[in-house]
Amino acid sequence: MGGGDKPQCQPLSWDRQKHRVLVFLCLTLAITPVRWLTGWHWLVKFRRMMGLFSFFYGTVHTAAYIVFDRVAGLDAPIRTQPAAATAHTMSAIGADLLRPFFAIGLVALVLMAPLAATSTVGMIRRLGGRRWQALHRLAYPAAVASVLHTYWPLIPRSPRYAVILCIVFVLRLGRAYARSYARRAASMASM
């Protein structure tokens, strides 16, 4: 590979997949603050679907990297031998994971995997509401890792998804602060 952090072979949809992950993550995380601000509680129906779309596009993005960059980059004689092709592909992926760009992307996908796996009503029941909710807070570090992966190398450009996530985080933190302040005020009043 060359000197940059970009893979050799990038289909036109490569960056679109990466951006779709962020679009759906941002939409998923923005639903709750928008619901608080507008009272549009019907938006909650779409949160699970948006999160699953985000995971789907992250998986497609990873599969495209493996197929179009790693497997397609193998020499023709190695591709005819499945064991050798697998060993070379895994070795190349391992070498790529030593670079922050790839490692951060993998962290984002790994953080989203348990969210997708536990997004069913049955899993909510099995885990219990509080544990399920605590697990699904992994969406926030997954979103941060996705933003870092998308905008790596960190050069000046328009980080619109980073701005959107910052707004969502500020709204979430403001709401948490308001709730804790209200609880403290209520406990002081009851004394």
Beta strands, then each sheet from edge to edge (+ up, - down):
end
